[in-house]
C-alpha cells in the first residue's frame, strides 16, 4: 500500500498530465498526419519520446520516481474524457 500523500500527488499530476497529453496531441495532429511516411514516423517517434520523458521527469519530481498503475489508469481515463468532451462539442 502506498502512502496517501504520494497517491494523491500522483493522481493530481496524472490528471494534469493527461490534459497536457491530449492537447499536445491535438496541436501536433498536422505533423502526425503528414503525407510523407518517413516524416510521419520521425515526427511520431520524436513527439512520443518527448512526452514519455516529460512524464517520467515529472514523476521523479512529484513522487520521487515511484510509478504505480494508478497513474497510467488516470491518464487513460482523463484522455478518454477529453476526447469524449471534444467530440460532444462538434
C-alpha positions as CSV (number, residue, x, y, z in Angstrom):
1,X,0.0,0.0,0.0
2,X,1.4,3.4,-0.9
3,X,1.1,6.4,1.4
4,X,-1.9,8.7,0.8
5,X,0.2,11.8,0.1
6,X,2.1,10.1,-2.6
7,X,-1.0,8.6,-4.1
8,X,-2.8,11.9,-4.0
9,X,0.0,13.8,-5.6
10,X,0.4,11.1,-8.3
11,X,-3.3,11.2,-9.2
12,X,-3.3,15.0,-9.4
13,X,-0.1,15.0,-11.5
14,X,-1.5,12.3,-13.8
15,X,-4.8,14.3,-14.3
16,X,-2.8,17.4,-15.3
17,X,-0.5,15.4,-17.5
18,X,-3.5,13.6,-19.2
19,X,-4.9,17.0,-20.1
20,X,-1.4,18.2,-21.3
21,X,-1.0,15.0,-23.3
22,X,-4.4,15.4,-25.0
23,X,-3.8,19.0,-26.0
24,X,-0.3,18.3,-27.3
25,X,-1.6,15.5,-29.5
26,X,-4.4,17.8,-30.7
27,X,-1.9,20.6,-31.5
28,X,0.5,18.3,-33.3
29,X,-2.1,16.4,-35.3
30,X,-0.9,18.1,-38.6
31,X,2.7,16.8,-38.1
32,X,1.4,13.3,-37.1
33,X,-0.7,13.1,-40.2
34,X,1.9,14.3,-42.6
35,X,1.6,12.8,-46.1
36,X,5.2,11.5,-46.3
37,X,5.5,8.3,-44.4
38,X,9.2,8.8,-43.3
39,X,8.5,12.2,-41.8
40,X,5.3,10.9,-40.1
41,X,7.3,8.1,-38.4
42,X,10.1,10.5,-37.3
43,X,7.6,13.1,-36.0
44,X,5.6,10.4,-34.1
45,X,8.7,8.9,-32.5
46,X,10.1,12.4,-31.5
47,X,6.8,13.5,-30.1
48,X,6.2,10.4,-28.0
49,X,9.8,10.3,-26.8
50,X,9.3,13.9,-25.6
51,X,6.0,13.1,-23.9
52,X,7.4,10.0,-22.2
53,X,10.5,11.9,-21.0
54,X,8.3,14.7,-19.7
55,X,6.1,12.2,-17.8
56,X,8.9,10.4,-16.1
57,X,10.8,13.6,-15.2
58,X,7.5,14.8,-13.7
59,X,7.1,11.6,-11.8
60,X,10.6,11.9,-10.5
61,X,9.9,15.4,-9.2
62,X,6.4,14.8,-7.8
63,X,6.7,11.3,-6.3
64,X,10.4,10.6,-6.0
65,X,10.3,8.3,-9.0
66,X,7.6,5.9,-7.7
67,X,5.5,4.8,-10.6
68,X,2.2,3.0,-10.0
69,X,-0.6,1.6,-12.2
70,X,-2.8,4.4,-10.8
71,X,-1.0,7.0,-12.9
72,X,-1.4,5.2,-16.2
73,X,-5.1,4.5,-15.4
74,X,-5.8,8.1,-14.6
75,X,-4.0,9.4,-17.7
76,X,-6.1,7.0,-19.9
77,X,-9.3,8.0,-18.2
78,X,-8.6,11.7,-18.5
79,X,-7.5,11.4,-22.1
80,X,-10.7,9.5,-22.9
81,X,-12.8,12.0,-21.1
82,X,-11.2,14.9,-23.0
83,X,-11.8,13.0,-26.3
84,X,-15.4,12.5,-25.3
85,X,-15.9,16.1,-24.4
86,X,-14.2,17.3,-27.6
87,X,-16.4,15.0,-29.8
88,X,-19.5,16.3,-28.0
89,X,-18.6,19.9,-28.8
90,X,-18.6,19.1,-32.5
